[in-house]
Amino acid sequence: MKEDQGYLVCRVTAGSPAAAAGITAGARLLRMDNRAIKDIIHYKIMEADEQVTLLLRDPNGRLRRLTISKESNTPLGLQFEPPTMAPVMRCHNRCLFCFVNQNPRGVRPSLYLKDDDYRLSFLYSNFITLNNLDEADLRRIIRLQLSPLYISVHATDPQVRRRLFRTARADRGLRYLRALTAAGIRVHLQLVLCPGYNTGAVLKKTIADLYRLGSAVLSIALVPVGLTAHRPPGAPPLRRLTPAEAEALINMVRRYQQIFLHARGSRLIYLADEIYNLAGKPFPRAEAYEGFPQLENGVGLARQFLDELDALPRPPLTGPLPRPYRATLVTGREAAPLLRRLIGRFNAVPNLHLELAVAENSFFGPPVTVTGLLAGSDLLAALSGKDLGESLFIPRVLLKEGSGLFLDDMTVEQLEEALKVPVRAVSGPVELAGCLAEAACQGSEPAGKEGAMA
């Protein structure tokens, strides 16, 4: 960054000290406490003080110097673009299963960005490989105790790692993982399962090696490889787990959990929801997830959804709607069984009729069944020409955070115009109940709320 350009403020949290001081999106932060800012980690350290002096250039180009007083360790409430402030560390792996390389053409540029940045791992729980770090990065992480980090391991066998990551740096990532855990840096780990590469005996060795790293390992998630219809021509063959393999994996992990729980007091290892769906097996109870340490990795989302649904009254609204009200909920194939249970519960409310629409993924291809990867065009294809009732409820997870954009850059407004129905983004059973309760009070269409329906 050139000092006279500053760091672009892309968002100011409502009610934050920065908002109270009159800082708005579009401003550029030049210096803090009369010092240059190296990156987001440096910024976070400096903003922890009780009094912070900022030199900014406002959206109109005028220089401002502000001194903000607040409680110690209270964030100022500024977010930057890029989020690291300094350039994002790029990933130079050529992973066998890289999802970014399986994107269709024409998506927004940010979806093609491959990062391997420890700052994003520490601040936003992004998974990194450690393969692209250097010794200075390693020393900084240890010196500042940037913990926990989220790390993709995939395998501990050096030869298998080279096959999966397809880089000579694969050994470096494993060496750095050992150094970090030995220095007390806590880690959450993931293994993307590629049958024939890192399953079977290789997987058992990996689990044993990671367990021996000690208490710095907080969790290990096993997630199935994601394959789209856009794998590059000539890419090495990959396949998904079979139902029989998924069932065997569930049984194996259950045995490991019993051993680890007895030896360490934690189950330590968890399976992605998709694996239980694939095997046709029920999801574990909430206590088996021990606080849901890898929820954003698709580990335990289904259990949280079911428990949220079960916690609602029966029926989920205290009385009938004042008039007949019909609406549609849309989801992907993976979450359809959960949404059918929700709809059965909600349709017990007099005057309420919800219908479920299941959208296939044409954007990434039929192999992709998770709801969060549906594009606006997928919803349009699934719902065009159908009587959707008075509203269409969509999962909030389909939209880019802080915007109304789908993965293919279609907007909510464009979808509404095409389907001729209001579109509401909701978060789950409780959020949906709140929307419908408003309809009961107002006797009209429920107001939309934001969240992330399964």
C-alpha positions as CSV (number, residue, x, y, z in Angstrom):
1,M,0.0,0.0,0.0
2,K,1.2,3.5,-0.8
3,E,0.9,5.6,2.4
4,D,-1.1,8.3,0.7
5,Q,-3.7,5.8,-0.6
6,G,-4.6,4.2,2.7
7,Y,-6.6,1.1,3.4
8,L,-10.2,1.1,2.0
9,V,-12.9,0.8,4.7
10,C,-15.6,-1.3,3.1
11,R,-18.0,-1.6,6.1
12,V,-18.5,0.1,9.5
13,T,-20.4,-2.0,12.1
14,A,-23.5,-0.2,13.3
15,G,-23.2,1.0,16.9
16,S,-19.4,0.6,16.9
17,P,-16.9,3.2,18.2
18,A,-16.0,3.9,14.6
19,A,-19.6,4.5,13.6
20,A,-20.1,6.8,16.6
21,A,-17.0,8.8,15.5
22,G,-18.7,9.3,12.1
23,I,-16.5,7.1,10.0
24,T,-18.3,5.7,6.9
25,A,-17.6,3.1,4.3
26,G,-15.4,4.5,1.5
27,A,-13.0,6.2,3.9
28,R,-9.3,5.2,3.8
29,L,-7.2,4.6,6.9
30,L,-3.7,6.1,6.5
31,R,-2.1,5.7,10.0
32,M,-2.9,4.6,13.5
33,D,-1.3,6.4,16.5
34,N,1.0,8.1,13.9
35,R,2.4,4.7,12.8
36,A,2.2,2.9,9.5
37,I,0.0,-0.3,9.5
38,K,1.6,-3.5,8.2
39,D,-1.5,-5.6,7.9
40,I,-4.8,-6.7,9.6
41,I,-2.9,-8.4,12.4
42,H,-0.9,-5.3,13.2
43,Y,-4.2,-3.3,13.0
44,K,-5.9,-5.6,15.4
45,I,-3.1,-5.3,17.9
46,M,-3.2,-1.5,17.8
47,E,-7.0,-1.2,17.9
48,A,-7.0,-3.1,21.2
49,D,-5.9,0.0,23.1
50,E,-8.3,2.1,25.1
51,Q,-7.5,5.2,23.1
52,V,-6.7,5.1,19.3
53,T,-5.8,8.0,17.1
54,L,-6.7,7.5,13.4
55,L,-5.6,9.5,10.3
56,L,-8.1,9.0,7.6
57,R,-9.1,10.3,4.2
58,D,-12.9,10.5,4.1
59,P,-14.9,9.5,1.0
60,N,-14.7,13.1,-0.2
61,G,-10.9,13.1,-0.1
62,R,-10.5,15.3,3.0
63,L,-8.0,14.4,5.7
64,R,-9.4,13.7,9.2
65,R,-7.6,13.0,12.5
66,L,-9.8,11.3,15.1
67,T,-9.0,10.1,18.6
68,I,-11.4,7.4,19.7
69,S,-11.7,6.4,23.4
70,K,-13.3,3.0,24.2
71,E,-12.9,0.0,26.5
72,S,-9.8,-2.0,26.1
73,N,-10.0,-4.8,23.5
74,T,-13.2,-3.4,22.0
75,P,-13.0,-3.5,18.2
76,L,-13.3,-0.2,16.4
77,G,-15.8,-1.8,14.0
78,L,-14.0,-1.2,10.7
79,Q,-13.7,-3.8,7.9
80,F,-11.4,-3.5,5.0
81,E,-11.0,-4.5,1.4
82,P,-9.0,-6.7,1.1
83,P,-9.7,-8.1,4.5
84,T,-6.0,-8.7,5.2
85,M,-5.2,-5.0,4.4
86,A,-1.9,-6.2,2.9
87,P,-2.0,-8.3,-0.2
88,V,-3.6,-11.7,0.3
89,M,-1.1,-14.6,0.4
90,R,-1.8,-16.7,-2.7
91,C,-2.0,-20.5,-2.8
92,H,0.6,-22.2,-5.0
93,N,-0.6,-25.7,-4.4
94,R,-2.1,-27.5,-7.3
95,C,-4.4,-29.7,-5.2
96,L,-5.9,-32.8,-6.9
97,F,-9.4,-31.8,-5.7
98,C,-9.2,-28.0,-5.7
99,F,-12.8,-26.7,-5.8
100,V,-11.7,-23.3,-7.2
101,N,-10.3,-25.1,-10.2
102,Q,-13.8,-26.6,-10.7
103,N,-15.7,-23.3,-10.9
104,P,-17.7,-22.7,-14.1
105,R,-16.6,-19.9,-16.3
106,G,-18.0,-16.4,-15.8
107,V,-18.3,-16.2,-12.0
108,R,-17.2,-13.2,-10.1
109,P,-13.3,-12.9,-9.9
110,S,-13.3,-13.3,-6.1
111,L,-14.5,-16.9,-6.5
112,Y,-11.3,-17.7,-8.5
113,L,-9.0,-16.4,-5.8
114,K,-7.0,-19.1,-4.1
115,D,-5.6,-17.9,-0.8
116,D,-3.4,-19.7,1.8
117,D,-3.2,-16.9,4.3
118,Y,-2.6,-17.5,8.0
119,R,-4.3,-14.1,8.8
120,L,-7.5,-15.2,7.2
121,S,-7.3,-18.5,9.1
122,F,-6.8,-16.8,12.4
123,L,-9.4,-14.1,12.0
124,Y,-12.1,-15.8,9.8
125,S,-11.5,-19.6,10.2
126,N,-10.4,-20.1,6.6
127,F,-8.6,-23.4,6.1
128,I,-4.9,-23.1,5.0
129,T,-2.3,-25.7,4.1
130,L,0.8,-24.1,5.6
131,N,2.7,-25.2,2.5
132,N,3.0,-21.6,1.3
133,L,4.3,-20.0,4.5
134,D,7.9,-19.1,5.0
135,E,10.1,-19.1,8.1
136,A,9.2,-15.5,8.9
137,D,5.5,-16.2,8.8
138,L,6.1,-19.2,11.1
139,R,8.0,-17.1,13.6
140,R,5.4,-14.4,13.6
141,I,2.5,-16.8,14.2
142,I,4.4,-18.3,17.2
143,R,5.6,-14.9,18.6
144,L,2.1,-13.4,18.5
145,Q,0.4,-16.7,19.5
146,L,-2.1,-16.5,16.6
147,S,-4.4,-19.3,17.8
148,P,-6.5,-21.2,16.9
149,L,-5.6,-21.8,13.2
150,Y,-7.6,-23.9,10.8
151,I,-5.4,-26.2,8.7
152,S,-6.0,-28.6,5.8
153,V,-3.9,-31.7,6.3
154,H,-5.5,-34.4,4.1
155,A,-2.7,-36.8,4.9
156,T,0.5,-37.1,6.9
157,D,2.3,-39.6,4.7
158,P,4.8,-37.5,2.7
159,Q,4.3,-39.3,-0.6
160,V,0.5,-39.1,-0.3
161,R,0.7,-35.4,0.5
162,R,2.8,-34.8,-2.6
163,R,0.2,-36.6,-4.7
164,L,-2.7,-34.6,-3.2
165,F,-1.1,-31.2,-3.0
166,R,1.0,-31.6,-6.2
167,T,3.7,-29.3,-4.9
168,A,7.2,-29.9,-3.6
169,R,6.2,-27.8,-0.6
170,A,3.9,-30.4,0.8
171,D,6.6,-31.6,3.3
172,R,6.9,-28.0,4.5
173,G,3.3,-27.8,5.6
174,L,3.6,-30.9,7.8
175,R,6.9,-29.7,9.3
176,Y,5.3,-26.3,10.1
177,L,2.3,-28.0,11.7
178,R,4.5,-29.9,14.1
179,A,6.4,-26.7,14.9
180,L,3.2,-24.8,15.6
181,T,1.6,-27.4,17.8
182,A,4.9,-27.8,19.7
183,A,4.9,-24.0,20.3
184,G,1.3,-24.2,21.8
185,I,-0.6,-22.9,18.7
186,R,-4.0,-24.7,18.8
187,V,-5.4,-26.0,15.6
188,H,-8.6,-27.3,14.0
189,L,-7.8,-29.7,11.2
190,Q,-9.6,-31.0,8.2
191,L,-9.1,-34.0,5.9
192,V,-10.8,-33.9,2.5
193,L,-11.4,-37.6,1.8
194,C,-10.4,-38.7,-1.7
195,P,-11.2,-42.5,-2.0
196,G,-8.1,-44.3,-3.2
197,Y,-5.7,-41.6,-2.1
198,N,-6.0,-40.8,1.6
199,T,-8.6,-43.3,2.8
200,G,-8.1,-46.8,4.3
201,A,-4.7,-47.4,5.9
202,V,-3.5,-44.0,4.9
203,L,-6.4,-42.4,6.8
204,K,-5.7,-44.5,9.9
205,K,-2.1,-43.4,9.9
206,T,-3.0,-39.8,9.5
207,I,-5.4,-39.9,12.4
208,A,-2.8,-41.6,14.6
209,D,-0.1,-39.1,13.6
210,L,-2.4,-36.1,14.3
211,Y,-3.5,-37.5,17.7
212,R,0.2,-37.7,18.7
213,L,0.5,-34.0,18.2
214,G,-1.2,-33.6,21.6
215,S,-3.7,-31.3,23.1
216,A,-3.0,-28.5,20.7
217,V,-5.2,-30.4,18.2
218,L,-8.7,-29.2,19.1
219,S,-10.7,-31.0,16.4
220,I,-10.3,-33.1,13.2
221,A,-13.0,-33.0,10.6
222,L,-13.4,-35.6,7.9
223,V,-15.2,-34.1,4.9
224,P,-16.0,-35.7,1.5
225,V,-14.3,-34.4,-1.6
226,G,-16.4,-32.0,-3.6
227,L,-16.7,-32.6,-7.3
228,T,-18.4,-30.4,-9.9
229,A,-19.2,-30.9,-13.6
230,H,-16.4,-28.4,-14.4
231,R,-13.2,-30.4,-13.5
232,P,-10.5,-29.5,-15.9
233,P,-9.9,-31.8,-18.9
234,G,-7.3,-34.4,-18.2
235,A,-7.5,-33.9,-14.4
236,P,-6.7,-37.1,-12.4
237,P,-9.8,-39.2,-11.8
238,L,-11.6,-38.7,-8.5
239,R,-14.8,-40.1,-7.1
240,R,-17.1,-39.7,-4.1
241,L,-17.4,-42.1,-1.3
242,T,-19.9,-44.9,-1.8
243,P,-22.8,-45.4,0.7
244,A,-21.0,-48.6,1.9
245,E,-17.7,-46.6,2.4
246,A,-19.6,-43.9,4.2
247,E,-21.2,-46.4,6.6
248,A,-17.8,-48.0,7.3
249,L,-16.3,-44.6,8.0
250,I,-19.1,-43.8,10.5
251,N,-18.4,-47.0,12.3
252,M,-14.6,-46.4,12.3
253,V,-14.9,-42.8,13.6
254,R,-17.3,-44.0,16.3
255,R,-14.6,-46.4,17.6
256,Y,-12.0,-43.6,17.5
257,Q,-14.3,-41.3,19.4
258,Q,-14.7,-43.8,22.1
259,I,-11.0,-44.3,22.4
260,F,-10.2,-40.6,22.4
261,L,-13.0,-39.7,24.8
262,H,-11.6,-42.2,27.3
263,A,-7.9,-41.2,26.8
264,R,-8.3,-37.4,26.4
265,G,-11.8,-36.4,27.5
266,S,-12.7,-35.4,23.9
267,R,-14.0,-37.2,20.9
268,L,-11.7,-35.1,18.8
269,I,-12.7,-36.4,15.4
270,Y,-16.0,-35.6,13.6
271,L,-17.7,-36.3,10.3
272,A,-19.3,-33.9,7.9
273,D,-23.1,-34.1,7.7
274,E,-22.9,-35.3,4.1
275,I,-21.3,-38.6,5.1
276,Y,-24.3,-39.5,7.4
277,N,-26.7,-38.5,4.6
278,L,-24.7,-40.7,2.1
279,A,-24.9,-43.7,4.4
280,G,-28.5,-43.1,5.3
281,K,-27.6,-42.9,9.0
282,P,-29.0,-40.6,11.7
283,F,-27.0,-37.6,12.8
284,P,-25.3,-37.8,16.2
285,R,-26.8,-36.0,19.2
286,A,-25.6,-32.5,19.9
287,E,-23.4,-33.5,22.8
288,A,-21.4,-35.7,20.5
289,Y,-20.2,-32.6,18.6
290,E,-18.8,-31.0,21.8
291,G,-19.6,-27.4,21.0
292,F,-19.7,-27.8,17.2
293,P,-16.0,-26.7,16.6
294,Q,-16.3,-27.0,12.8
295,L,-19.8,-26.0,12.1
296,E,-18.8,-23.8,9.1
297,N,-17.2,-26.9,7.6
298,G,-20.6,-28.6,7.4
299,V,-20.0,-30.6,10.6
300,G,-23.1,-30.6,12.8
301,L,-25.3,-28.1,10.8
302,A,-28.0,-30.7,10.4
303,R,-28.1,-31.5,14.1
304,Q,-28.4,-27.8,15.0
305,F,-31.2,-27.4,12.5
306,L,-33.1,-30.4,13.9
307,D,-32.6,-29.3,17.5
308,E,-33.8,-25.8,16.7
309,L,-36.9,-27.3,15.0
310,D,-37.6,-29.6,18.0
311,A,-37.3,-26.7,20.4
312,L,-40.2,-24.9,18.8
313,P,-43.7,-25.3,20.2
314,R,-46.0,-27.8,18.6
315,P,-47.5,-26.3,16.4
316,P,-44.7,-23.7,16.0
317,L,-47.1,-20.7,16.1
318,T,-49.3,-20.0,19.1
319,G,-52.4,-19.6,17.0
320,P,-53.9,-19.8,13.5
321,L,-53.0,-17.3,10.8
322,P,-55.8,-14.7,10.4
323,R,-56.3,-15.8,6.8
324,P,-55.1,-18.6,4.5
325,Y,-51.4,-18.1,3.7
326,R,-49.4,-20.2,1.2
327,A,-45.7,-19.9,0.4
328,T,-42.8,-22.0,-0.9
329,L,-39.5,-22.9,0.6
330,V,-36.6,-23.9,-1.7
331,T,-33.6,-26.0,-0.9
332,G,-31.0,-28.3,-2.4
333,R,-31.1,-32.0,-2.6
334,E,-28.9,-32.6,0.4
335,A,-31.1,-30.7,2.9
336,A,-34.4,-31.7,1.4
337,P,-35.2,-34.4,4.1
338,L,-34.6,-31.8,6.9
339,L,-36.9,-29.3,5.2
340,R,-39.6,-31.9,4.7
341,R,-39.7,-32.4,8.5
342,L,-39.9,-28.6,9.0
343,I,-42.8,-28.3,6.6
344,G,-44.7,-31.1,8.2
345,R,-44.4,-29.3,11.5
346,F,-45.4,-25.9,10.2
347,N,-48.3,-27.1,8.2
348,A,-50.0,-28.1,11.4
349,V,-50.7,-24.4,11.9
350,P,-54.3,-23.6,10.8
351,N,-54.5,-21.5,7.6
352,L,-50.8,-22.0,6.8
353,H,-49.6,-24.1,3.9
354,L,-45.9,-24.3,3.0
355,E,-44.6,-26.3,0.0
356,L,-41.1,-27.5,-0.6
357,A,-39.2,-27.1,-3.9
358,V,-36.0,-29.0,-4.4
359,A,-33.6,-27.3,-6.9
360,E,-31.0,-29.3,-8.8
361,N,-27.6,-27.7,-9.3
362,S,-26.9,-26.9,-12.9
363,F,-24.4,-24.1,-12.1
364,F,-21.8,-26.5,-10.7
365,G,-23.5,-29.7,-12.0
366,P,-25.7,-32.4,-10.5
367,P,-22.9,-34.0,-8.4
368,V,-23.1,-30.9,-6.2
369,T,-26.1,-31.4,-3.8
370,V,-25.4,-29.0,-0.9
371,T,-27.8,-26.1,-0.6
372,G,-25.2,-23.4,-0.2
373,L,-23.8,-23.8,-3.7
374,L,-27.1,-23.2,-5.5
375,A,-27.1,-20.2,-7.9
376,G,-29.9,-17.9,-8.7
377,S,-30.2,-19.5,-12.1
378,D,-30.7,-22.9,-10.4
379,L,-33.7,-21.4,-8.5
380,L,-35.1,-19.8,-11.6
381,A,-34.9,-23.1,-13.5
382,A,-36.5,-25.1,-10.7
383,L,-39.3,-22.6,-9.9
384,S,-40.3,-20.9,-13.2
385,G,-43.9,-21.3,-14.2
386,K,-44.9,-22.7,-10.7
387,D,-47.5,-21.2,-8.4
388,L,-45.3,-20.3,-5.4
389,G,-48.0,-18.7,-3.3
390,E,-47.5,-15.3,-1.7
391,S,-43.8,-15.6,-0.9
392,L,-40.7,-17.6,-1.7
393,F,-38.4,-18.3,1.2
394,I,-34.7,-19.0,0.4
395,P,-31.7,-19.9,2.5
396,R,-29.7,-16.9,3.5
397,V,-26.6,-18.9,2.8
398,L,-27.2,-18.6,-0.9
399,L,-26.4,-14.9,-0.8
400,K,-23.0,-13.2,-0.6
401,E,-22.6,-11.8,2.9
402,G,-23.9,-8.3,3.2
403,S,-25.6,-8.3,-0.2
404,G,-28.4,-9.7,-2.3
405,L,-26.1,-11.5,-4.8
406,F,-26.2,-15.2,-5.7
407,L,-23.1,-17.0,-6.8
408,D,-23.8,-16.3,-10.4
409,D,-24.3,-12.6,-9.6
410,M,-28.1,-12.7,-10.1
411,T,-29.7,-10.4,-7.5
412,V,-32.7,-11.1,-5.3
413,E,-34.5,-8.4,-7.1
414,Q,-33.9,-10.0,-10.5
415,L,-35.2,-13.3,-9.1
416,E,-38.3,-11.6,-7.7
417,E,-39.0,-10.0,-11.1
418,A,-38.6,-13.2,-13.0
419,L,-40.8,-15.3,-10.6
420,K,-43.3,-12.5,-9.9
421,V,-43.2,-13.2,-6.1
422,P,-41.5,-11.6,-3.1
423,V,-38.3,-13.5,-2.1
424,R,-37.4,-13.7,1.6
425,A,-34.0,-14.9,2.9
426,V,-34.4,-16.7,6.3
427,S,-32.1,-18.5,8.7
428,G,-33.9,-21.6,9.9
429,P,-36.9,-22.8,11.9
430,V,-36.9,-20.0,14.5
431,E,-36.3,-17.3,11.9
432,L,-39.1,-18.7,9.8
433,A,-41.5,-18.9,12.7
434,G,-40.8,-15.2,13.5
435,C,-41.6,-14.3,9.9
436,L,-44.9,-16.2,10.0
437,A,-45.8,-14.8,13.4
438,E,-45.6,-11.3,11.9
439,A,-48.0,-12.5,9.2
440,A,-50.3,-13.7,12.0
441,C,-50.2,-10.3,13.7
442,Q,-50.4,-8.2,10.5
443,G,-52.7,-10.4,8.5
444,S,-50.5,-9.9,5.5
445,E,-47.3,-11.0,3.9
446,P,-44.5,-11.6,6.4
447,A,-41.5,-9.3,6.5
448,G,-38.2,-10.9,5.4
449,K,-35.4,-11.6,7.8
450,E,-31.8,-12.5,7.2
451,G,-30.1,-15.8,8.2
452,A,-29.2,-19.2,6.6
453,M,-31.8,-21.8,6.2
454,A,-30.4,-25.3,5.9
